[in-house]
Each structure stands twice: as structure tokens, then as C-alpha cells.
Amino acid sequence: MSYQLLSSIGILLVFAGFVITFIVVVLLAFSSFKPRGKVKGGGAVFIGPFPIVFGTDRESIRILMLLSVVMIVVMLVYILGSSLFLR
């Protein structure tokens, strides 16, 4: 494949991503006017290996704590694995 064709496909994909994102934002804005049920959610912020978890209910916090522990384990495996391969 030529460079010109690949760059055209790349630009087209980026443009399509912007269009899809714009459409989704507009649809979400219109759907937010309808009253729905109770909203639940939360988040986790990592400062180094320590997670700070916050949420609106206990279920969200439990799920985020579990995901935080999994994320820490994945990070440790990656760090230890990469240090073993560098030797």
C-alpha cells in the first residue's frame, strides 16, 4: 500500500472518530432531559501505588476497590517482569 493511501485512511478514521464523538455527545445531551432513576458512580485516583477511592454507594466503592487491587497487581507484575527481562 502506498504512503498516500495510508495517510488518507488515517485522516479519514480520525475525522470519523470526531464525528462519532460529536453525535454521541449530542445524543447524551438530549437524553439527559428525561428524568431517570438514581445515579450511582465513583472513581479512583492513584498516587503512586496507593489508590484513593470515592463513590456514591457501597457497591460502587467495593467494585472500585477490587479494580484498584487488580490494577496494583497488574502494575507490580509488569514492573517485576520488565526488570527480570532487562537483566
N, C-alpha and C positions, 0 to 999 in steps of 0.2 A: 504494500500500500504506500502511496506517496505521502510526503510530508504535508502537502496542501490538503489532501483529503482528510487526514487525521486531525489536522488543526481545525478544519471546518466542522468535523463531527464533535470535537471538544467544545468549540464555541457554541454549537447548537445544543449540546447537552447542558452547558451552564445556563444558557438562556431558558431552556425548558425547565430547569430547576427553579429559576427565579419566577417563571410564570406559574408553576405549580404551587410554589410557596405563597405567592400573592393570592391565588384562588383560594387556598386553604385558609389564609388569614381572613379573607372577606367572608367566607362561609362560616367560620367560627364566630366572627363578629355578629353576623345576622342570627346565628343560633343561640347566642348568649342572651338575647332579649326574652326568650321563653323561660319562665320560671321552672326550675327543676328541683331535684331533691337536695339533700345536704351534701356539701362539698367536703371531701376528705383529702388530705395530702400531707406532704412533708418533704424534707430534704436532708442531705448530709454534706458536710464540708470537711475535707481532710486537711489537717495542718500537720504535715509530715505523716507519720503513721497513725496519728490519733484522729478518729472521726468525731465530729460534733453533729449529733443527730437531733432534729426537731420535727415535730409533726402536730397534727390536729387531734389525733386519737391514738389509742394504744396500739391498734392493729397496724397503722402506718409506721409507728415507731419500731415495732417488732420486726416488720419486714425490712425496714431500712437498717436496723442493727444487724440483721442476718446478712444483708447485702454488703454492709461495711466489713463484716468479718471475712466474708468471701473475697472481697476486694483486697483486704490486707494480706490474706493468704496468697492470692494470685501475685501480688506485688513482691512478697517475700520469695516465692518460688522463682519468679523472674529474675530478681536481683541475685539470689544464690546460684541459680542456673547459669546466668551470664558470667558470674565471677568464676565458676568452675570451668567454663569453656575458654576463658581468657588465659588460664594458666598453661 
